[in-house]
Amino acid sequence: MTLKISKILKANRNSTSVIIRVYQNNMKNVNETGKYN
């Protein structure tokens, strides 16, 4: 059980960094489109 959880956490850490990167890119895009409006 603990091993499974640690595997999930490890996978989550990787996907979380990807999600954060995507989120930051989205915020950058929103800020740039906001300038045009």
C-alpha positions as CSV (number, residue, x, y, z in Angstrom):
1,M,0.0,0.0,0.0
2,T,2.7,2.5,1.0
3,L,4.7,1.6,-2.1
4,K,1.7,2.3,-4.3
5,I,1.2,5.7,-2.7
6,S,4.8,6.7,-3.1
7,K,4.6,5.7,-6.8
8,I,1.5,7.8,-7.2
9,L,3.2,10.7,-5.4
10,K,6.2,10.4,-7.6
11,A,4.0,10.5,-10.7
12,N,2.1,13.4,-9.3
13,R,5.2,15.4,-8.7
14,N,6.2,15.0,-12.3
15,S,2.7,15.9,-13.6
16,T,2.4,18.8,-11.2
17,S,5.5,20.4,-12.6
18,V,4.1,20.0,-16.1
19,I,0.8,21.4,-15.0
20,I,2.5,24.4,-13.4
21,R,4.5,25.0,-16.6
22,V,1.3,24.9,-18.7
23,Y,-0.4,27.1,-16.2
24,Q,2.4,29.7,-16.3
25,N,2.3,29.6,-20.1
26,N,-1.5,30.1,-20.0
27,M,-1.1,33.1,-17.7
28,K,1.5,34.6,-20.0
29,N,-0.9,34.2,-22.9
30,V,-3.7,35.8,-20.9
31,N,-1.5,38.7,-20.0
32,E,-0.5,39.3,-23.6
33,T,-4.1,39.1,-24.9
34,G,-5.1,41.4,-22.1
35,K,-2.7,44.0,-23.5
36,Y,-4.3,43.9,-26.9
37,N,-7.8,44.4,-25.5
